[in-house]
């Protein structure tokens, strides 16, 4: 179903840097708890990410990621997820994160 450019603009996708990674044993599917820095205008936000197949905490720390920052907060087990970190499924359904191939400032908006 086609959408207009105006509809696309309503989805606020920003780049941020992962600053903290913790195990999330309470999650139904294997996941990490993340804190992502989106710069001074948005700040540091929490997220849960089911990326344990392809990434270790060391792989994720300091990594740039893309995330939707204007969804309402969502309860995921005992935590509140504030942003949706974006990825694609590999051939087996495991998440591969969307990234950037050059250094860009945290908080930059996808267009």
N, C-alpha and C positions, 0 to 999 in steps of 0.2 A: 504494500500500500504506500504510494508516494506521500511525502510530507512536504510542506513549504519550508523555505529557508527560515522563515520566522519561527516555525515550530522547532526546528533544529536549534536555533539560538536560545530557546528556553532551557535546553539541557546544558548546564554549566559544568564543563569538563576542564579541569585544571591540572597542572603538573605540580608535583610535590616530591619531597625527599623523605624516605623512610628514616626516622630517627630512633625508633625503638621497635623491637620484635620480641614477643613473649610467646611461650607455648599457650595453647588454649585447650586444655584437656576436657573442659566442660562442653565443648562444641560437639554437635551430633556427628559431623564429618571432620576429619583431621584439618586443623586450621591453626593459624597464628593470630595473635592480637597485634595490631600495628598502630603506631603513631606516625602520622605523616605531616611534615611541615609544608604548608602552602604559602608561606611568606606572611608579612605583617598584616595584610588586609584580611586574610582568612584565618591565619593562625595554625596551630597544631590540632589535627583532628584524629579521632580514633576510627579504626576499621577492623573487621575480621576478614581474613582472606584464606581461602582453601587452596593454598599454593604449596603444600608440604611435599608433594611428589617431586617437583622440579627445583625447589629452593630450600636452602638451609637458612637459619637466622643470619649467619654470616654473609650469605649471598644477598640478603635483602637489605641489611643495614647500609645506609648511604645511597641506595638505589633510587633513581628517579622513576616515578610511576605516574600514570594518568588516572584520575578519579572523578566521578560525578560528585559535586560538592553541594548540590541544591536539592537532594532528596531529603525528606524528613528523617530524623533519627529513627533507627530500628533496633528493637530489643533482640539480641542474639544471645541466648543463654543468659548468663549473669552480666553481660556487658551491653552498652549502647553503642551501636555502630553509627557514626556520623557521616561517613562518605562511602561510596562504592568504588573500590579499586578495580580497574578494568583489566580484562584478559580475554584470551581466546582459548577454546579447548583444543588440545592436541588430538591425535588420532584415537586415543583411548579415553578422552574426556577430561584429562588432567589440565589444570589451568596454566597457561603461559601468559605472563604479564605483558601488557602494552607498555612500551618504553619509548624513550626519545634517543636519537642517535647523535645529538649534540648537546652541550651544556646550555640550558636555558634557565632563567630565574624562576624560583618557586612562585607559584600563583599564576603563571602564564595561562591564558585561556585558549583552548582549542578552537580553531576556526577553519 
